[in-house]
Amino acid sequence: MEIKPDTIHITASAKVEIQARRADLFIAVRGSSVVGGNEAMKKAKEVSALVDELTGAGIKAEHIHLEGVSVETSSGVLLKSSSATYRLRVRCEDLEKLPETLDIVSAQKNAALERVAWKYNDEGARGRGLESALVAAKLKAQKVADALGVTLLGVYSFNENAFDEESPMPFQPQARMMKARQDAAEPSLAMDIQHGKTIQVNVEIEYRVSGFQGGNA
């Protein structure tokens, strides 16, 4: 049986803040007719109107995708008069345009913003957090060793884990759209959209040390 050497157990953590590089908007559009496939982007008038507004504001046509169509019928039979809900995914690569894009969606009486999915520049973020956590752990271990009168000899065990903390959206799309529809003539309401998140890296390290007084050598 292996005898564990004299060790001190150290924990440390570091947080890395990163910002979103783009946003994907998921939008539901209620249409008065049923059109399938990519033709819906042009032939479903409610969808076409929204697409025209978005592309006119600088959103690229290739960044507007039809995710699905659900048909609504009162009799269970598909009729020419049946209505449909079109679900779109709109990519906003320039976040400076995000408030304007949201205003366009809210101004469409048949459109509703369902959610926003943020996309981040998180390459290397965990590595930077790990590096900072290791530096903090080493400094903490040295202080503990100095206080105990022992010498750090090396690492006996190491464990790392990370938590990706998504920032919540601090606004309610439905409430915002209702307000915009009540008075479309008013200028856009100011809104604080948070699009950052925190990655926290935690480390647990057991450092080998010279023998404690009265302990094993």
C-alpha positions in Angstrom: 0.0 0.0 0.0 1.4 3.4 -1.1 2.0 5.8 1.8 0.8 9.3 1.0 3.6 11.9 1.4 3.1 15.0 3.5 0.8 17.3 1.5 -1.2 20.5 1.8 -4.5 20.8 -0.1 -5.0 24.1 -2.0 -8.1 25.3 -3.9 -8.2 28.4 -6.1 -10.4 29.8 -8.9 -10.3 32.4 -11.6 -13.0 34.1 -13.7 -12.8 35.2 -17.3 -15.4 37.6 -18.7 -16.1 37.3 -22.4 -18.4 39.2 -24.7 -20.7 37.9 -27.4 -19.7 38.3 -31.0 -23.1 37.8 -32.5 -26.7 37.0 -31.7 -29.2 34.6 -33.2 -32.8 35.8 -32.9 -35.6 33.1 -33.0 -38.8 34.7 -34.3 -42.3 33.4 -34.8 -44.4 35.0 -37.5 -48.1 34.3 -37.7 -49.1 34.1 -41.4 -52.6 34.2 -43.0 -51.6 31.6 -45.6 -49.6 28.3 -45.8 -46.5 28.3 -47.9 -43.8 25.6 -47.6 -40.1 25.6 -48.1 -38.0 28.6 -49.1 -40.9 30.0 -51.0 -42.4 31.1 -47.7 -39.7 33.8 -47.5 -41.2 35.5 -50.6 -44.8 34.3 -50.9 -46.0 34.4 -47.2 -46.7 38.1 -47.1 -46.1 38.5 -43.3 -42.8 36.7 -43.6 -41.8 38.6 -46.7 -42.6 41.9 -45.1 -40.4 41.1 -42.1 -37.6 39.8 -44.3 -37.7 43.0 -46.5 -37.4 45.2 -43.4 -34.5 43.2 -42.0 -32.5 43.1 -45.2 -33.2 46.8 -45.6 -31.6 47.4 -42.2 -28.5 45.6 -43.2 -29.2 41.9 -42.2 -27.9 39.7 -45.0 -30.5 37.5 -46.7 -28.4 34.4 -46.1 -28.5 35.1 -42.4 -32.3 34.7 -42.3 -33.4 31.0 -42.2 -36.8 29.4 -42.1 -36.6 26.8 -39.2 -40.1 25.4 -39.5 -43.7 25.9 -40.4 -46.7 24.8 -38.3 -50.2 24.8 -39.8 -53.2 25.9 -37.8 -56.7 24.6 -38.8 -60.0 24.7 -37.0 -61.4 21.6 -38.7 -58.4 19.4 -38.9 -58.4 19.7 -42.7 -55.8 21.8 -44.5 -57.6 24.5 -46.4 -56.6 27.4 -48.6 -57.7 29.7 -45.8 -55.6 27.9 -43.1 -53.1 30.0 -41.2 -49.6 29.1 -40.3 -46.8 30.0 -37.9 -43.4 30.5 -39.4 -40.3 30.2 -37.2 -37.3 32.1 -38.4 -33.7 32.3 -37.2 -32.1 35.6 -37.9 -28.4 36.1 -37.3 -27.2 39.5 -36.2 -23.5 39.6 -36.7 -23.1 43.4 -35.9 -24.4 43.7 -32.3 -24.5 47.5 -32.8 -27.6 46.8 -35.1 -29.3 44.6 -32.5 -31.6 47.3 -31.0 -32.7 48.3 -34.5 -33.3 44.7 -35.4 -35.4 44.1 -32.3 -37.4 47.3 -33.1 -38.1 45.9 -36.6 -39.4 42.7 -35.1 -41.5 44.4 -32.5 -43.1 46.7 -35.1 -44.5 43.7 -37.0 -47.8 43.0 -35.5 -47.7 39.3 -36.5 -44.1 38.7 -35.3 -42.9 37.7 -31.8 -39.4 37.3 -30.6 -39.1 34.0 -28.8 -35.5 34.0 -27.6 -32.0 35.2 -28.2 -29.0 32.9 -28.5 -25.7 34.6 -27.9 -22.5 33.4 -29.7 -19.2 34.1 -28.0 -15.5 34.5 -28.7 -14.7 31.9 -26.1 -11.7 30.2 -27.8 -8.9 30.1 -25.3 -11.0 31.6 -22.4 -10.8 28.4 -20.3 -7.0 28.2 -20.9 -6.6 31.8 -19.7 -8.8 31.1 -16.6 -6.7 27.9 -15.8 -3.5 29.9 -16.1 -4.7 32.5 -13.6 -6.1 29.9 -11.2 -2.8 28.0 -11.2 -0.9 31.2 -10.4 -3.3 32.0 -7.6 -3.0 28.4 -6.2 0.8 28.6 -6.3 0.9 31.9 -4.4 -1.6 30.5 -1.8 0.4 27.3 -1.4 3.6 29.3 -0.8 2.0 31.4 1.8 0.6 28.3 3.6 4.0 26.6 3.4 5.8 29.6 4.8 3.3 29.8 7.7 3.7 26.1 8.5 7.5 26.2 8.2 7.7 23.6 5.4 9.0 23.7 1.8 7.0 23.0 -1.4 8.5 20.0 -3.1 6.1 19.4 -6.0 2.6 18.4 -6.9 1.0 15.2 -5.6 -2.5 15.5 -7.2 -4.3 18.0 -9.5 -7.9 18.4 -10.4 -9.6 21.1 -12.6 -13.2 21.9 -13.5 -14.9 24.8 -15.2 -18.4 26.4 -15.1 -19.8 28.3 -18.0 -22.2 30.9 -16.6 -24.6 32.2 -19.2 -25.8 35.8 -18.6 -29.7 36.0 -18.5 -31.5 38.3 -20.9 -32.6 41.3 -18.8 -35.7 42.1 -20.8 -39.0 40.5 -21.7 -39.5 40.4 -25.5 -43.3 40.0 -25.3 -43.7 43.0 -23.0 -41.5 45.1 -25.2 -43.4 44.2 -28.3 -46.7 45.0 -26.8 -45.5 48.5 -25.8 -44.1 49.1 -29.3 -47.4 48.1 -30.9 -49.4 50.4 -28.6 -47.5 53.5 -29.9 -45.4 52.7 -32.9 -44.9 56.4 -33.6 -42.7 56.8 -30.5 -38.9 56.5 -30.8 -37.3 53.2 -29.7 -37.2 52.7 -26.0 -33.7 52.5 -24.4 -32.8 49.1 -23.3 -29.8 47.6 -21.6 -29.0 44.3 -23.4 -26.4 42.2 -21.6 -24.4 40.0 -23.8 -21.5 38.7 -21.8 -20.9 35.6 -19.7 -18.4 34.4 -17.2 -16.3 31.2 -17.3 -15.0 30.2 -13.9 -12.1 27.7 -13.6 -11.5 25.9 -10.3 -8.4 24.0 -9.4 -7.7 21.6 -6.5 -4.0 20.8 -5.9 -2.2 18.8 -3.3 1.3 20.0 -3.0 4.0 17.7 -1.6 5.9 19.4 1.2 8.9 18.7 3.4 7.9 16.8 6.5 5.9 18.6 9.1 7.5 18.9 12.6 7.0 15.5 14.2 5.7 14.0 10.9 7.1 11.8 8.2 10.4 12.9 6.5 
